[in-house]
Amino acid sequence: MTPTVLVHRDQELLAKAVAARLVTRIVDAQAARGSASVVLTGGGVGTAVLAALAATGARDAIDWRALDVWWGDERFLPTGDPDRNETGARDALLSHVGLDPARVHPMPASDGPDDGDPELAAERYAAELRAAARPEDHGPVPSFDVLMLGVGPDAHVASLFPEMPALYDERPVVAVRGAPKPPPTRLSLTLPAIRAAHEVWVLAAGSSKAKAVRLGLSGAGPVQVPVAGARGRRATLYLLDRAAAAELPPGIERIASP
Ligand SMILES: O=C1O[C@H](COP(=O)(O)O)[C@@H](O)[C@H](O)[C@H]1O
């Protein structure tokens, strides 16, 4: 299925528009099933979306106690470290809404119960995902309603960096060592786990992301261009600002807002 591309004027408007879309998607899922699940991303736009969600009155339409929150990747650092994606998400949104703490699923920290061993931490998170999966998910992870991904200038998503072994891994969660972007040790969902989501939203703002966006939409292979392998079961959305959309390949339809 070809991704849908939506272009907004700048990062601020992009964040507000994605936050509004997220409210609608979560409310729809909760109306249909009684609960919803989202997978968060770290990074500039991902965190800006959470801050925009915290700032909008529409957030009150969400039943926060009936929302499961997961992460697509994490920097393997101590609890509360400012570079952890969890810390950014809590500061921007999670600490300001009435979530059920049992339904918030951060990836383990380096000072957690795994003695600083990222492989054990990855197995722990995989077990948590497996426990949350229902028979109708037909796999070891839940069918997340929305999974958001930032994208790096090198086309990495989550902590899946080009040419690294994690891109060949069939397990749902892996430890990543030697990441080219600091910190070097990380945990990440793999592409099979990402593809379990109903909807995958790729978020990108700024000219440094334009080439990665182009490659992601150009039929490149996921080992060289990880973002190209991130697809949802029902839909894949590229939610961009104009600068990130500046090099879209010819023939890609886009919907642009003013
Ligand atoms: O390290 C990471 O980078 C990506 C992209 O971040 P950005 O600041 O360039 O938007 C992010 O999606 C990922 O979660 C994070 O761990």
The ligand as an ORCA input file, in Angstrom:
! r2SCAN-3c Opt
* xyz 0 1
  O      17.631      8.992     18.296
  C      16.514      9.091     17.874
  O      16.290      9.805     16.718
  C      15.089      9.701     15.977
  C      14.901     11.008     15.176
  O      15.045     12.130     16.029
  P      14.962     13.633     15.493
  O      15.272     14.513     16.680
  O      15.988     13.781     14.405
  O      13.576     13.842     14.982
  C      13.922      9.380     16.871
  O      12.845      9.082     16.087
  C      14.246      8.210     17.788
  O      13.135      7.853     18.579
  C      15.367      8.599     18.652
  O      15.751      7.630     19.617
*
